Each structure stands twice: as structure tokens, then as C-alpha cells.
């Protein structure tokens, strides 16, 4: 007959071996977890360094943004200043010319008083010619120029043909007569000259 105590002793031994194996596995798992935790802890400074690398970019962005804001403000002030200067130019641009014209106005008034008691026509002509010369001198100093017409070739940029006269005495497209003077200021035409242009005879 088999001894029951012997069998129980063998089972206890087997149970102890299984228990020891389980504890060994648990210890190895604990070591692995500790190693993983250690590795994660070592990676944290890298993450921090990446965060620190963003700071210079943020500072650069803020610097450029501040520069943009200052430039935008400067440009807005410049635009307002230009608008004010343009408005002042339109309002007071003719000031210097008008001051010169006052001298002409004075001469006309003096001439009118002078001819009130004058019966001599030549004296009246002289006063008129002086006032006219004074007037044209002021306009010339202001930059006004007379467009040359008679005897010149017709130029649609400066002349406006209101008549055409067939003739063999003058080359075609030559201005025969000036019907109204034209004027320009620098390169800008203020008023084209009205002219009569020679045309070929039929």
C-alpha cells in the first residue's frame, strides 16, 4: 500500500518549485519595468531641449512682428503727411504766381487812371503795351511757354487743325496761319494752338 504522506510531500515540493518560478518571473518583470522607467527618464531631457529650441524662434517671431508694426505705423504717418502736403499744394500752389500777378494788376490800375484824362491815342497804346509786356513776363517766369505754330510742320501733340487750305506755295502739312495761340507748361500742353494747315491742291 502506497504511503499517502510520501505523495503529499512530493506535491508540496512541486508546489514550492512552481512558486519559486513565479517569483523569479515577477522579479524579472520588475527589473524590465525599472529599465523602461530609467530609459524614459533619460529621454525627458531631450524633450526639454526641444522645448528650449522653440524659444529662440518665438523671440525671432516677436522681433519681426514688432518691426512690422513699427513699419506699418511709419508708413501710415508718411501717407497722412503726403496727403496733407498734397492738399496744401492744391490749395496754395498758385500762391507764388498770384503774388507776381498782383504787380500786373497794379500796373493795369495805374494805366486805367493814367488814360482817364489822356486824349492821345499813342499814349494809351504805350500804357497798354507796358501792361501787356509786364503780364507776359510774369507768366514766362512762372514757366508758361508759347507753342510755335506758323511756318512749323503740323504736330497733333501741340496743334489743332481747324482749317485746311489747298496751296502749292507751301509744303503739305505746314501751318499757314495761327488762329489762336497755344501754351504749354514744361512738357505739358495747357492749350493746343488752333491753326490753318496747308493741303495739297486737287
Secondary structure, DSSP 8 states (H G I E B T S, - for coil): ---HHHHHHHHHHHHHHHHHHHHHHHHHHHHHHHHHHHHHHHHHHHHHHHHHHHHHHHHHHHHHHHHHHHHHHHHHHHHHHHHHHHHHHHHHTTHHHHHHHHHHHHHHHHHHHHGGG---HHHHHHHHHHHHHHHHHHHHHTTEEE---TTSB--TTTEEEEEEEE-SSS-TTBEEEEEE--EEETTEEEE-EEEEEEE---
